[in-house]
Structure formats: C-alpha cells, structure tokens
C-alpha cells in the first residue's frame, strides 16, 4: 500500500512540474455495448436517488426538532438521525449501481437535487411516527414503480432489466417492508402508552428508544 501511494505521489509531482504537458491524456473511445439500461429505467432510478435524498433530509429535520432543548426527546432524535443515515445509504447504493452499469457519464451534477424539508412543529412523537410511516410508504411505492418501469420499459422495445429488478426487490423492498412494520409497531405501542399515561407515556417511550430501562 505504501509503495502504491509513493508511486501516485511521484506521478502527481511529475505532472505538476514543468513536464506537466507530458501527463495529458487524450480522451478515449471504447465500445458502449455493455451499457444496456433503457432510458426509462435509467431515468426512474435517477429519480429514486433524489427521493431517497429528500427523505434523508426530512428525517434530519425531524431529528433536529426532537433534539431542541424545548422538546428534548433524545430517543426520537436518535431514531430519526438513524433513519436519515439509512435513506442516505440507499441513495449511495443506487448511485453505486448506476456507476457499475456505466450510467453516470453525463448529467452527474443534476443527479442530486436537494429540496428544503417541510418545516413543521410535530405536536408529539406519535405525530412524527405517523408521518415517518407515511413517508416510508411513499418511498416503497416509488421503488415498486421503478421495478415496474425496469421490468418492461415499453419505450425501449419491451426491455426487461432482470438484474436491477432482482437487486431492488431483494435489497430494497425487504428492508422497506421491515422498516414500515417496525414504525407501525412503535406508533401502536406509543399510542397505547399515551392513552393510558398521557405525556408520561411518551416520556417513557422516548427512554425506551434510547435503550434505557425505566
């Protein structure tokens, strides 16, 4: 590893010297037959990247809300910070997939468009969990739409991208369904606790989210 870094450093040093002109590399043209994603499928995946990023930013806003001193629900903040990281990871996986398929050679700067999160004051953890469940449901629906698009893109001679469909079904949908079930379960438990103990129920639930025994 040290030898490789030394070689890289040497090359960079040479290229930055008076002989930099010798390091210029002319553009090359290689066959493109290996790039097989249809236009409609590629567009659907790029759109999904943007949706995953938007969900990540929205979760960040939710986590920041519950981190405020006037709210002070560290358990909910932790939950939503982790959810934000997961959505960002999903976006990165899709970007890596596009790179593997040779589909990120143009319009790279437009791949990620970050829109401002919805500014809300969540009246309770229950309201936030219900919004999270709704958001996850929308993301799941969007993934299913990508699968449908890539299964049979009629704009491209009925192309079926079997590999991508299998990847999205196994890697993404299962995690989405498990995540939805987890959030739905948490929302159900919290509602029962609040019905019985009111604000104290949310306080106890928040501590449970931190892994604390009450």
N, C-alpha and C positions, 0 to 999 in steps of 0.2 A: 504494500500500500504506500509506504514511504517512497519507494522507487518511482511508482506511478505519479505521485504528487510532485516529485522532483522533476520528472520529465515534463509534466504540464507547466510547471513554473518556468522551466527553461524555454519551452516553446513560447510562452507568453512574453518572456523577456526579450526573445529574439524578435517577436512580432512588434514589440513596442520600440525597437531600436531603429536605426537608420535603414535597416533592411526590411522594414515592415511591408514594403511593396511585394516582397517575395512570398509573403504569407497570405496574400489574397487568393481566395478560392473562387473560381468561376462557377456560376450556377450549373447544376447538372439536371439532366432529364432522365428519369427512369420510368419503366413501364408502370401504368396505373391499373392494370387488370386486377390487381389484388384488392383494390378499393371497391367494395361491392355493395355498400349500404345504399338503399334507394334514397332519393331526395326527400320524400315524405317522411320516411323513417328517421333520417338524419335530423330533419327539422323538428320532429317530435321529441327526440332525445335532447336536443339543444334547449327546447322549451322547458323540458322537465328539469334540466340543470338550473334554470332560472327560478323555477318553482321551489326547488329544494333550498336554494339560497334565500329566497323570500321567507320560507318557513323558518329557517335558521335565524334570520334577523328578527322575525316576530317573536320567537322564543326568547331571544336576548332581551327584547323589550319587556316581556313578561317577567323574566328573571330579575331584571333591574328594578321593576316595580316592587316585587316582593322583597328586594334587598334594601329598600329605603327604610330609614330609621322610623318613619311614621307608620310603616306597615310591619316591618320586622318579622317576616316569616321565612327564616333561613332554609327550612325544609323545602318549601315550594320553590324558593330561589334556586336551590341545588337541583331540584327536579328539572326545572326549565333550562338551566345552564347546560345540563347534560343532554337535554332534548335538542338544544341548539347545536351542540357539538355533533350529535348524530346526524342531523339534517345536513350540516356542512360536510360530513364524511360521505353522505350519499351523493352530494354534488361532485365531490372529488372522485368518487368511484366512476361516475358517469363520464367525467372529463377524461379519466384514465382509459375508459373503454373507447371513447371516441379517438383518442390518440393511438390506441392499439389498432384500430380499424383504419387509420390514416385519414380521419375525417376532421382534423383540426389544422388544416393548412391555410385556410382563409377565414376571414371574419372572426378571428380569435378575440379581438377586443370587444365585440358585441355579444360574446358568449354569456357573460355575466352582467346582468343589469340589476342593480340593487335599488329597489324602491323603498321608500320610507315605511317603517312599520306603522300599524294602526295605533294611534295614541288613545289609550283607554285607561280608565280607572276601574280595575277589577274590584268589585264590591266585596268579593270573598274568594277563597281558594276554590270553592265549589264552582263559581262562575268561570274561573280560569281553567279548571279541569274540563269543563264542558266545552269551552272554546277550543282547547287543545284537541279534544276528541273530534270536534267538527273539522279542525284543520287537518288532522291526520286522515280523516275520511276523505277529504278533498284531494290530498296527496295520493292516497291509494287509488282513488278513481282516476286520477291523471295517469298514474303508472299503468293501470289497466288499459287506458286509451292508447298509450304508447305501444303496448303489446299488440292491441288490435291493429294499429296502424302498421306495425312492422311485420305482423303475420301476413297481411295481404294489402300491400300498397298498390291499389288499382291504377295509380298514376305511373307506375313503373312495371308494367307487364305482369301484374299479379305476383310480385316478388314476395318471398317469404324468408325473413331473416331468422332462421331457426336458432342460431346461436344466441343472438341478442334476446329473443323471446324466452329461451330457456334461462338465460342469465337473470333477466328481470323477474321471471316467475319464481326462481329458486332463491335468489339473493335478496330481492327487494320485497316481493309480496308477502313472503312468510314473516319477515321482520315487521312489516306494516300491520299485518293481522294480529300478531302477538302484541305489538305496541298498542293497538286500538283496544284489545281486550284488557290490557293492563291499566290503561287510563280509565276505561269504563268501570273496572272493578274499584279503582281508587275513588272515582266520583261517587259510586254507590255506597262505599263504606263511609266516606266523609259525610254524605247526606244523612245517613242513619245516625252518625255521631252528633251532627249538628241538630237534628230533630230531637235528640234525647238530651244533649248537653249544651246546646246553643253555641256561643262563642268559645266556650271551653273545649267543645268537641273539636273545633278547628285547631286550637292551640295544641291539643294532644296529638292530633293527626300530623301536624307540622313537625312535632318532635319525633314521631314515628318515621317520617320521611328522612330524618337525619340518622336513623338507626338507633335512637335513644330509647331506653326503657323507662316508662313512666310508672 
